[in-house]
Amino acid sequence: MTDNDRHALLVGVSTYDSETYADLPAVRADLHYMRAVLENLEIGMYNECEVAPEPTRAEMLHAIEAFLEARQPSETALLYFGGHGEYCERDGQLYFLTRDTDPADLPG
């Protein structure tokens, strides 16, 4: 761990409640290895990375909000997401999918 202005939040979703989305077991390893690289003193030199594994929508929003509120404008803030994303034709937005995503209501 370092003491500098680099901070990261790693969010990973490997399992989904809806059968519409295939599970992504490799995401668990992605979070582990991304954290190791970012915290490595010879590579990433980030402070201890925060990890939000398998969040619901509410948990992911809370983790991101808390992470960003704790940052200063001069700091580097990295948000990493591992998991499915889906484009919604109705509103033209791309959504990161959480384990409790309802495929019939992406904006919700």
Secondary structure, DSSP 8 states (H G I E B T S, - for coil): ---SSEEEEEEE----SSTTS---THHHHHHHHHHHHHH-TTTT--SS-EEEES--HHHHHHHHHHHHHT--TTSEEEEEEES-EEEETTTTEEEE--TT--TT-S--
